[in-house]
Amino acid sequence: MLLHEIAHCRTGDKGNISVISVIAYDKNDFELLKEKVTIEKVRDYFKDIVKGPVNRYTLDNIAALNFVMEDALGGGVTRSLALDKHGKTLSGALLEMEI
């Protein structure tokens, strides 16, 4: 199953940090998200893009996982030569991850 089948994302970026919140459509799927969408799996999924640490924060009250990825935007949105290095693009990619 692909992540987008049970969750959606909200994103933000600040400087060279990308923040992706993965939010379960149904709270009953939140335990599966916590089990399958780990720091290690997200770090490996973005290994060619994210050069810094990845941290995960669990928000049980809204059935969400918040990933903070440092050194993830090629120097920052306004400094990168990449066509589109915004967090929105990364969240779209994450939703295609197999879980």
Rosetta constraint file for C-alpha pairs under 8 A:
AtomPair CA 1 CA 5 HARMONIC 6.94 0.50
AtomPair CA 1 CA 98 HARMONIC 5.75 0.50
AtomPair CA 1 CA 99 HARMONIC 5.77 0.50
AtomPair CA 2 CA 6 HARMONIC 7.92 0.50
AtomPair CA 2 CA 95 HARMONIC 6.87 0.50
AtomPair CA 2 CA 96 HARMONIC 5.60 0.50
AtomPair CA 2 CA 97 HARMONIC 5.56 0.50
AtomPair CA 2 CA 98 HARMONIC 4.51 0.50
AtomPair CA 2 CA 99 HARMONIC 5.85 0.50
AtomPair CA 3 CA 7 HARMONIC 6.07 0.50
AtomPair CA 3 CA 94 HARMONIC 7.52 0.50
AtomPair CA 3 CA 95 HARMONIC 4.95 0.50
AtomPair CA 3 CA 96 HARMONIC 6.02 0.50
AtomPair CA 3 CA 97 HARMONIC 5.63 0.50
AtomPair CA 3 CA 98 HARMONIC 6.15 0.50
AtomPair CA 3 CA 99 HARMONIC 6.02 0.50
AtomPair CA 4 CA 8 HARMONIC 5.95 0.50
AtomPair CA 4 CA 95 HARMONIC 4.68 0.50
AtomPair CA 4 CA 96 HARMONIC 6.37 0.50
AtomPair CA 6 CA 24 HARMONIC 5.83 0.50
AtomPair CA 6 CA 25 HARMONIC 5.75 0.50
AtomPair CA 6 CA 26 HARMONIC 7.24 0.50
AtomPair CA 6 CA 29 HARMONIC 6.92 0.50
AtomPair CA 7 CA 22 HARMONIC 6.32 0.50
AtomPair CA 7 CA 23 HARMONIC 5.23 0.50
AtomPair CA 7 CA 24 HARMONIC 4.23 0.50
AtomPair CA 7 CA 25 HARMONIC 5.17 0.50
AtomPair CA 7 CA 95 HARMONIC 7.68 0.50
AtomPair CA 8 CA 22 HARMONIC 5.84 0.50
AtomPair CA 8 CA 23 HARMONIC 5.38 0.50
AtomPair CA 8 CA 24 HARMONIC 6.59 0.50
AtomPair CA 8 CA 25 HARMONIC 6.97 0.50
AtomPair CA 8 CA 95 HARMONIC 7.15 0.50
AtomPair CA 9 CA 20 HARMONIC 6.56 0.50
AtomPair CA 9 CA 21 HARMONIC 5.32 0.50
AtomPair CA 9 CA 22 HARMONIC 4.67 0.50
AtomPair CA 9 CA 23 HARMONIC 5.94 0.50
AtomPair CA 9 CA 91 HARMONIC 6.17 0.50
AtomPair CA 9 CA 92 HARMONIC 7.82 0.50
AtomPair CA 9 CA 95 HARMONIC 7.61 0.50
AtomPair CA 10 CA 20 HARMONIC 5.96 0.50
AtomPair CA 10 CA 21 HARMONIC 5.16 0.50
AtomPair CA 10 CA 22 HARMONIC 6.89 0.50
AtomPair CA 10 CA 23 HARMONIC 7.90 0.50
AtomPair CA 10 CA 88 HARMONIC 7.69 0.50
AtomPair CA 10 CA 91 HARMONIC 7.43 0.50
AtomPair CA 11 CA 18 HARMONIC 7.50 0.50
AtomPair CA 11 CA 19 HARMONIC 5.58 0.50
AtomPair CA 11 CA 20 HARMONIC 4.58 0.50
AtomPair CA 11 CA 21 HARMONIC 6.14 0.50
AtomPair CA 11 CA 87 HARMONIC 5.61 0.50
AtomPair CA 11 CA 88 HARMONIC 5.76 0.50
AtomPair CA 11 CA 91 HARMONIC 6.75 0.50
AtomPair CA 12 CA 18 HARMONIC 6.09 0.50
AtomPair CA 12 CA 19 HARMONIC 5.15 0.50
AtomPair CA 12 CA 20 HARMONIC 6.66 0.50
AtomPair CA 12 CA 86 HARMONIC 7.94 0.50
AtomPair CA 12 CA 87 HARMONIC 5.69 0.50
AtomPair CA 12 CA 88 HARMONIC 7.31 0.50
AtomPair CA 13 CA 17 HARMONIC 5.57 0.50
AtomPair CA 13 CA 18 HARMONIC 4.47 0.50
AtomPair CA 13 CA 19 HARMONIC 5.86 0.50
AtomPair CA 13 CA 77 HARMONIC 7.96 0.50
AtomPair CA 13 CA 86 HARMONIC 6.79 0.50
AtomPair CA 13 CA 87 HARMONIC 5.76 0.50
AtomPair CA 14 CA 18 HARMONIC 6.68 0.50
AtomPair CA 14 CA 76 HARMONIC 7.53 0.50
AtomPair CA 15 CA 73 HARMONIC 7.79 0.50
AtomPair CA 15 CA 75 HARMONIC 7.34 0.50
AtomPair CA 15 CA 76 HARMONIC 4.60 0.50
AtomPair CA 15 CA 77 HARMONIC 6.50 0.50
AtomPair CA 16 CA 70 HARMONIC 6.40 0.50
AtomPair CA 16 CA 71 HARMONIC 5.15 0.50
AtomPair CA 16 CA 72 HARMONIC 5.76 0.50
AtomPair CA 16 CA 73 HARMONIC 4.97 0.50
AtomPair CA 16 CA 74 HARMONIC 6.81 0.50
AtomPair CA 16 CA 75 HARMONIC 5.25 0.50
AtomPair CA 16 CA 76 HARMONIC 4.00 0.50
AtomPair CA 16 CA 77 HARMONIC 6.93 0.50
AtomPair CA 17 CA 68 HARMONIC 6.99 0.50
AtomPair CA 17 CA 69 HARMONIC 5.66 0.50
AtomPair CA 17 CA 70 HARMONIC 4.57 0.50
AtomPair CA 17 CA 71 HARMONIC 5.82 0.50
AtomPair CA 17 CA 72 HARMONIC 5.70 0.50
AtomPair CA 17 CA 73 HARMONIC 6.57 0.50
AtomPair CA 17 CA 76 HARMONIC 7.38 0.50
AtomPair CA 18 CA 68 HARMONIC 6.02 0.50
AtomPair CA 18 CA 69 HARMONIC 5.20 0.50
AtomPair CA 18 CA 70 HARMONIC 6.57 0.50
AtomPair CA 18 CA 72 HARMONIC 6.05 0.50
AtomPair CA 18 CA 73 HARMONIC 6.92 0.50
AtomPair CA 18 CA 86 HARMONIC 7.67 0.50
AtomPair CA 18 CA 87 HARMONIC 5.41 0.50
AtomPair CA 19 CA 66 HARMONIC 6.97 0.50
AtomPair CA 19 CA 67 HARMONIC 5.56 0.50
AtomPair CA 19 CA 68 HARMONIC 4.57 0.50
AtomPair CA 19 CA 69 HARMONIC 6.19 0.50
AtomPair CA 19 CA 87 HARMONIC 6.75 0.50
AtomPair CA 20 CA 66 HARMONIC 5.79 0.50
AtomPair CA 20 CA 67 HARMONIC 5.14 0.50
AtomPair CA 20 CA 68 HARMONIC 6.66 0.50
AtomPair CA 20 CA 87 HARMONIC 6.98 0.50
AtomPair CA 20 CA 91 HARMONIC 6.19 0.50
AtomPair CA 21 CA 64 HARMONIC 6.41 0.50
AtomPair CA 21 CA 65 HARMONIC 5.50 0.50
AtomPair CA 21 CA 66 HARMONIC 4.24 0.50
AtomPair CA 21 CA 67 HARMONIC 6.12 0.50
AtomPair CA 22 CA 64 HARMONIC 5.42 0.50
AtomPair CA 22 CA 65 HARMONIC 5.12 0.50
AtomPair CA 22 CA 66 HARMONIC 6.35 0.50
AtomPair CA 22 CA 67 HARMONIC 7.98 0.50
AtomPair CA 23 CA 62 HARMONIC 7.51 0.50
AtomPair CA 23 CA 63 HARMONIC 5.93 0.50
AtomPair CA 23 CA 64 HARMONIC 4.24 0.50
AtomPair CA 23 CA 65 HARMONIC 6.52 0.50
AtomPair CA 24 CA 29 HARMONIC 6.28 0.50
AtomPair CA 24 CA 30 HARMONIC 5.82 0.50
AtomPair CA 24 CA 33 HARMONIC 7.46 0.50
AtomPair CA 24 CA 63 HARMONIC 5.78 0.50
AtomPair CA 24 CA 64 HARMONIC 6.28 0.50
AtomPair CA 25 CA 29 HARMONIC 7.67 0.50
AtomPair CA 26 CA 30 HARMONIC 7.26 0.50
AtomPair CA 27 CA 63 HARMONIC 5.74 0.50
AtomPair CA 29 CA 33 HARMONIC 6.46 0.50
AtomPair CA 30 CA 34 HARMONIC 6.26 0.50
AtomPair CA 30 CA 63 HARMONIC 5.60 0.50
AtomPair CA 30 CA 64 HARMONIC 7.38 0.50
AtomPair CA 31 CA 35 HARMONIC 6.23 0.50
AtomPair CA 32 CA 36 HARMONIC 5.99 0.50
AtomPair CA 33 CA 37 HARMONIC 5.41 0.50
AtomPair CA 33 CA 65 HARMONIC 7.99 0.50
AtomPair CA 34 CA 38 HARMONIC 6.78 0.50
AtomPair CA 34 CA 65 HARMONIC 7.45 0.50
AtomPair CA 36 CA 41 HARMONIC 7.89 0.50
AtomPair CA 36 CA 99 HARMONIC 5.78 0.50
AtomPair CA 37 CA 41 HARMONIC 6.30 0.50
AtomPair CA 37 CA 42 HARMONIC 6.74 0.50
AtomPair CA 37 CA 99 HARMONIC 7.16 0.50
AtomPair CA 38 CA 42 HARMONIC 6.20 0.50
AtomPair CA 38 CA 56 HARMONIC 7.73 0.50
AtomPair CA 39 CA 43 HARMONIC 5.94 0.50
AtomPair CA 39 CA 54 HARMONIC 6.37 0.50
AtomPair CA 39 CA 55 HARMONIC 6.47 0.50
AtomPair CA 39 CA 56 HARMONIC 6.16 0.50
AtomPair CA 39 CA 67 HARMONIC 7.88 0.50
AtomPair CA 40 CA 44 HARMONIC 6.04 0.50
AtomPair CA 41 CA 45 HARMONIC 5.98 0.50
AtomPair CA 42 CA 46 HARMONIC 6.24 0.50
AtomPair CA 42 CA 54 HARMONIC 7.88 0.50
AtomPair CA 42 CA 94 HARMONIC 7.89 0.50
AtomPair CA 43 CA 47 HARMONIC 5.71 0.50
AtomPair CA 43 CA 50 HARMONIC 7.25 0.50
AtomPair CA 43 CA 54 HARMONIC 6.33 0.50
AtomPair CA 45 CA 94 HARMONIC 7.81 0.50
AtomPair CA 45 CA 97 HARMONIC 7.70 0.50
AtomPair CA 46 CA 50 HARMONIC 5.65 0.50
AtomPair CA 47 CA 51 HARMONIC 7.14 0.50
AtomPair CA 49 CA 72 HARMONIC 5.98 0.50
AtomPair CA 49 CA 73 HARMONIC 7.49 0.50
AtomPair CA 49 CA 74 HARMONIC 7.75 0.50
AtomPair CA 50 CA 69 HARMONIC 6.72 0.50
AtomPair CA 50 CA 70 HARMONIC 6.86 0.50
AtomPair CA 50 CA 71 HARMONIC 5.89 0.50
AtomPair CA 50 CA 72 HARMONIC 4.18 0.50
AtomPair CA 50 CA 73 HARMONIC 7.40 0.50
AtomPair CA 51 CA 70 HARMONIC 7.07 0.50
AtomPair CA 51 CA 71 HARMONIC 5.26 0.50
AtomPair CA 51 CA 72 HARMONIC 6.08 0.50
AtomPair CA 52 CA 69 HARMONIC 6.74 0.50
AtomPair CA 52 CA 70 HARMONIC 4.72 0.50
AtomPair CA 52 CA 71 HARMONIC 4.80 0.50
AtomPair CA 52 CA 72 HARMONIC 6.86 0.50
AtomPair CA 53 CA 69 HARMONIC 6.07 0.50
AtomPair CA 53 CA 70 HARMONIC 5.57 0.50
AtomPair CA 53 CA 71 HARMONIC 7.73 0.50
AtomPair CA 54 CA 67 HARMONIC 6.71 0.50
AtomPair CA 54 CA 68 HARMONIC 5.68 0.50
AtomPair CA 54 CA 69 HARMONIC 4.51 0.50
AtomPair CA 54 CA 70 HARMONIC 6.46 0.50
AtomPair CA 55 CA 67 HARMONIC 5.60 0.50
AtomPair CA 55 CA 68 HARMONIC 5.19 0.50
AtomPair CA 55 CA 69 HARMONIC 6.57 0.50
AtomPair CA 56 CA 65 HARMONIC 6.59 0.50
AtomPair CA 56 CA 66 HARMONIC 5.53 0.50
AtomPair CA 56 CA 67 HARMONIC 4.55 0.50
AtomPair CA 56 CA 68 HARMONIC 6.46 0.50
AtomPair CA 57 CA 65 HARMONIC 5.76 0.50
AtomPair CA 57 CA 66 HARMONIC 4.96 0.50
AtomPair CA 57 CA 67 HARMONIC 6.45 0.50
AtomPair CA 58 CA 63 HARMONIC 7.99 0.50
AtomPair CA 58 CA 64 HARMONIC 6.30 0.50
AtomPair CA 58 CA 65 HARMONIC 4.78 0.50
AtomPair CA 58 CA 66 HARMONIC 6.35 0.50
AtomPair CA 59 CA 63 HARMONIC 5.96 0.50
AtomPair CA 59 CA 64 HARMONIC 5.06 0.50
AtomPair CA 59 CA 65 HARMONIC 5.92 0.50
AtomPair CA 59 CA 66 HARMONIC 7.35 0.50
AtomPair CA 60 CA 64 HARMONIC 6.42 0.50
AtomPair CA 71 CA 75 HARMONIC 6.80 0.50
AtomPair CA 72 CA 76 HARMONIC 7.84 0.50
AtomPair CA 73 CA 77 HARMONIC 6.11 0.50
AtomPair CA 73 CA 80 HARMONIC 6.99 0.50
AtomPair CA 73 CA 85 HARMONIC 5.48 0.50
AtomPair CA 73 CA 86 HARMONIC 6.99 0.50
AtomPair CA 73 CA 87 HARMONIC 7.99 0.50
AtomPair CA 74 CA 79 HARMONIC 7.40 0.50
AtomPair CA 74 CA 80 HARMONIC 5.07 0.50
AtomPair CA 74 CA 81 HARMONIC 7.69 0.50
AtomPair CA 74 CA 82 HARMONIC 7.44 0.50
AtomPair CA 74 CA 85 HARMONIC 7.28 0.50
AtomPair CA 75 CA 79 HARMONIC 5.65 0.50
AtomPair CA 75 CA 80 HARMONIC 5.58 0.50
AtomPair CA 76 CA 80 HARMONIC 5.78 0.50
AtomPair CA 77 CA 85 HARMONIC 6.08 0.50
AtomPair CA 77 CA 86 HARMONIC 6.25 0.50
AtomPair CA 80 CA 85 HARMONIC 7.36 0.50
AtomPair CA 84 CA 89 HARMONIC 7.08 0.50
AtomPair CA 85 CA 89 HARMONIC 6.70 0.50
AtomPair CA 85 CA 90 HARMONIC 7.57 0.50
AtomPair CA 86 CA 90 HARMONIC 6.94 0.50
AtomPair CA 87 CA 91 HARMONIC 6.11 0.50
AtomPair CA 88 CA 92 HARMONIC 6.34 0.50
AtomPair CA 89 CA 93 HARMONIC 6.42 0.50
AtomPair CA 90 CA 94 HARMONIC 6.15 0.50
AtomPair CA 91 CA 95 HARMONIC 6.25 0.50
AtomPair CA 92 CA 96 HARMONIC 6.98 0.50
AtomPair CA 93 CA 97 HARMONIC 7.19 0.50
